[in-house]
Amino acid sequence: MSKRALFKVVTDLIFNQISASNPLQNIWDIKNISSDQWSEWTDAITSLDESQLNALNNELEKLFKHFNTGDFWQILVLSRKFTDIREYLSAFNFDEELAKRSLTVTEFVAHFSKWIKDKPKMIEEYCNDALAPMIDNAVYESNKDTLIEIFSVVIWQGVIPFDSVEEEIEIISNENTENFSTVVSEYKDIIVESLIFLLSQLYHVNEQDLRNEDGGVSLTKIISHLQSYM
């Protein structure tokens, strides 16, 4: 199954089960769906009888046995858009996958160098598959320092963002940032924009609410929003 195909296969399966047409051709279409619509679809799923839920869950479990590069972050985002869907479809309970996939910042930097060398056209997918567990686990553990290190390395390569200069936020500058900055510059824009999409969809916030007045990424706003999940 191709790296982009699983999302469509899964959504087709779900919408077919609730007798609705699938408006999601790819992960980016999620931005166009209102929270009320997600609630409506969730209600339709949770209204299925037990045998239908079991059948749907079994099919999803088969699909989730093997994720290709780029699959995991997309399905994780999808699972967060439905309201408490894991209570009804255990296949969407990704706690084990999140723990298994979590990297340290040092490991992420080392992996990034390998991804750039071997699969540069897929760097967005590799990064999102890695960053989603890294960020989610740091949020779950209420580890603000790890979040700051992740964003410091990935977005700013250790440079203090303008919107944080006068605030008591320590931006980590170490071997991680120095190594990463030597290989990331060519891919920075696509990684940052993809990261903003990932954060906004996983943690239910408008993309503009994570940016500063110049349209850049605001560390202060990102950390402030994520703290509401800690």
C-alpha positions as CSV (number, residue, x, y, z in Angstrom):
1,M,0.0,0.0,0.0
2,S,1.5,3.4,-1.0
3,K,2.4,6.0,1.6
4,R,-0.6,8.2,0.7
5,A,-3.2,5.4,0.2
6,L,-3.9,4.2,3.7
7,F,-5.6,7.4,4.7
8,K,-8.1,7.1,1.9
9,V,-8.6,3.4,2.4
10,V,-9.4,4.0,6.1
11,T,-11.8,7.0,5.5
12,D,-13.6,5.2,2.7
13,L,-14.1,2.2,5.0
14,I,-15.5,4.4,7.8
15,F,-17.8,6.5,5.7
16,N,-19.1,3.5,3.9
17,Q,-20.0,2.0,7.2
18,I,-22.0,5.0,8.3
19,S,-23.6,5.4,4.8
20,A,-22.0,8.8,4.1
21,S,-20.0,10.0,1.1
22,N,-16.3,10.5,1.9
23,P,-15.3,14.2,1.5
24,L,-11.7,13.5,2.5
25,Q,-9.5,12.7,-0.5
26,N,-6.3,13.3,1.4
27,I,-5.1,14.4,4.9
28,W,-5.1,18.1,3.9
29,D,-8.9,18.1,3.3
30,I,-9.3,17.7,7.1
31,K,-8.8,21.5,7.4
32,N,-12.1,22.1,5.6
33,I,-14.3,20.1,8.0
34,S,-16.0,21.9,10.9
35,S,-16.0,20.6,14.5
36,D,-19.8,20.2,14.3
37,Q,-19.4,17.9,11.3
38,W,-16.9,15.8,13.1
39,S,-19.3,15.4,16.0
40,E,-22.1,14.4,13.6
41,W,-19.9,11.7,12.1
42,T,-18.8,10.5,15.5
43,D,-22.5,10.2,16.6
44,A,-23.1,8.1,13.4
45,I,-20.2,5.8,14.3
46,T,-21.2,5.4,17.9
47,S,-24.8,4.7,16.9
48,L,-23.7,1.5,15.1
49,D,-24.8,-1.7,16.7
50,E,-22.2,-3.9,18.5
51,S,-21.7,-6.2,15.6
52,Q,-21.1,-3.4,13.1
53,L,-18.6,-1.7,15.5
54,N,-16.8,-5.0,15.9
55,A,-16.7,-5.6,12.2
56,L,-15.4,-2.1,11.5
57,N,-12.8,-2.4,14.3
58,N,-11.5,-5.7,13.0
59,E,-11.1,-4.2,9.5
60,L,-9.2,-1.2,10.9
61,E,-6.9,-3.4,13.0
62,K,-5.9,-5.3,9.9
63,L,-5.1,-2.1,8.1
64,F,-3.1,-0.8,11.1
65,K,-0.8,-3.8,11.4
66,H,1.8,-2.3,9.1
67,F,2.2,1.4,8.7
68,N,4.3,2.7,5.7
69,T,6.2,5.9,6.0
70,G,3.8,8.8,6.3
71,D,0.8,6.6,7.3
72,F,1.0,6.9,11.0
73,W,0.9,10.6,11.5
74,Q,-2.1,10.9,9.1
75,I,-4.1,8.2,10.8
76,L,-3.2,9.7,14.3
77,V,-4.6,13.1,13.2
78,L,-7.7,11.4,11.8
79,S,-8.3,9.6,15.1
80,R,-8.1,12.9,17.0
81,K,-10.7,14.6,14.9
82,F,-13.4,12.1,15.9
83,T,-14.7,12.7,19.4
84,D,-13.5,10.0,21.9
85,I,-13.6,7.5,19.0
86,R,-11.1,5.2,20.8
87,E,-13.8,4.3,23.3
88,Y,-15.7,2.7,20.5
89,L,-13.0,1.6,18.1
90,S,-10.0,0.3,20.0
91,A,-8.0,0.1,16.7
92,F,-7.5,3.8,17.1
93,N,-5.9,3.5,20.5
94,F,-2.3,4.2,19.5
95,D,-0.7,4.4,22.9
96,E,1.7,1.5,22.1
97,E,2.6,2.9,18.7
98,L,3.3,6.4,20.3
99,A,5.6,4.9,22.9
100,K,7.4,2.7,20.4
101,R,7.9,5.5,17.9
102,S,9.1,8.2,20.3
103,L,12.6,9.6,19.7
104,T,14.8,11.9,21.7
105,V,15.9,15.1,20.0
106,T,19.4,13.6,19.5
107,E,17.9,10.5,17.8
108,F,15.7,12.7,15.6
109,V,18.7,14.7,14.4
110,A,20.6,11.5,13.6
111,H,17.6,10.0,11.8
112,F,17.0,13.3,9.8
113,S,20.5,13.1,8.4
114,K,19.8,9.5,7.2
115,W,16.4,10.4,5.7
116,I,17.9,13.3,3.8
117,K,20.5,11.1,2.4
118,D,18.2,8.1,1.5
119,K,14.8,9.6,0.8
120,P,14.9,13.4,0.5
121,K,11.5,13.6,-1.4
122,M,9.8,11.9,1.6
123,I,11.4,14.1,4.3
124,E,8.0,15.6,5.3
125,E,6.5,12.2,5.9
126,Y,9.5,11.0,7.9
127,C,9.5,14.1,10.0
128,N,5.8,14.0,10.7
129,D,5.9,10.3,11.6
130,A,8.6,11.1,14.1
131,L,7.5,14.5,15.4
132,A,3.9,13.5,16.2
133,P,5.0,10.9,18.8
134,M,7.8,13.1,20.2
135,I,5.4,16.0,20.8
136,D,2.5,13.9,21.9
137,N,4.5,12.1,24.5
138,A,6.1,15.3,25.8
139,V,2.6,16.8,26.2
140,Y,1.3,13.6,27.9
141,E,4.3,13.8,30.3
142,S,3.8,17.6,30.8
143,N,7.4,18.0,29.8
144,K,7.7,21.6,28.7
145,D,11.5,21.5,28.5
146,T,11.3,18.7,25.9
147,L,8.8,20.6,23.9
148,I,11.0,23.7,23.9
149,E,14.0,21.6,22.8
150,I,12.0,20.0,20.0
151,F,10.8,23.3,18.6
152,S,14.1,25.0,19.2
153,V,15.9,22.4,17.1
154,V,13.4,21.7,14.4
155,I,12.2,25.2,13.8
156,W,14.9,27.6,14.8
157,Q,18.1,25.4,15.1
158,G,18.7,26.8,18.6
159,V,18.2,30.5,17.8
160,I,15.9,32.4,20.1
161,P,12.7,33.4,18.2
162,F,11.9,37.2,18.3
163,D,8.6,36.7,20.1
164,S,10.4,35.0,23.0
165,V,13.4,37.2,23.5
166,E,11.9,39.2,26.4
167,E,10.3,36.1,28.0
168,E,12.0,33.7,30.4
169,I,12.0,30.8,27.9
170,E,15.4,29.1,27.5
171,I,16.1,28.0,24.0
172,I,18.4,25.1,23.9
173,S,21.6,25.5,21.9
174,N,23.8,22.4,21.9
175,E,25.3,19.8,19.7
176,N,21.8,18.8,18.5
177,T,21.0,22.2,17.1
178,E,24.5,22.6,15.6
179,N,24.3,19.3,13.8
180,F,20.8,19.8,12.6
181,S,21.3,23.3,11.3
182,T,23.9,22.1,8.8
183,V,21.4,19.8,7.0
184,V,17.9,21.3,7.5
185,S,18.1,24.7,5.8
186,E,17.0,23.5,2.3
187,Y,13.9,21.8,3.8
188,K,13.0,24.2,6.6
189,D,10.0,25.8,5.1
190,I,8.2,22.6,4.2
191,I,9.0,21.1,7.6
192,V,7.7,24.1,9.5
193,E,4.5,24.4,7.5
194,S,3.8,20.7,7.9
195,L,4.5,21.0,11.6
196,I,2.0,23.8,12.0
197,F,-0.6,21.7,10.2
198,L,0.2,18.8,12.5
199,L,-0.1,20.8,15.7
200,S,-3.3,22.6,14.7
201,Q,-5.0,19.4,13.8
202,L,-3.8,17.2,16.7
203,Y,-4.5,19.8,19.3
204,H,-7.6,21.6,17.8
205,V,-6.3,25.1,17.2
206,N,-6.5,27.5,14.3
207,E,-3.1,27.7,12.5
208,Q,-3.1,31.5,12.7
209,D,-3.3,31.2,16.5
210,L,0.1,29.6,16.4
211,R,1.8,32.3,14.4
212,N,3.2,35.7,15.2
213,E,2.2,39.0,13.6
214,D,4.6,38.5,10.7
215,G,3.1,35.1,9.9
216,G,6.0,33.2,11.4
217,V,5.8,30.5,14.1
218,S,5.3,31.7,17.6
219,L,6.9,29.5,20.2
220,T,5.1,31.3,23.0
221,K,1.7,30.6,21.4
222,I,2.5,27.0,20.7
223,I,3.7,26.2,24.2
224,S,0.8,28.2,25.7
225,H,-1.7,26.1,23.7
226,L,-0.1,22.8,24.4
227,Q,0.0,23.5,28.1
228,S,-3.8,23.3,28.1
229,Y,-3.4,19.6,27.2
230,M,-0.9,18.9,30.0
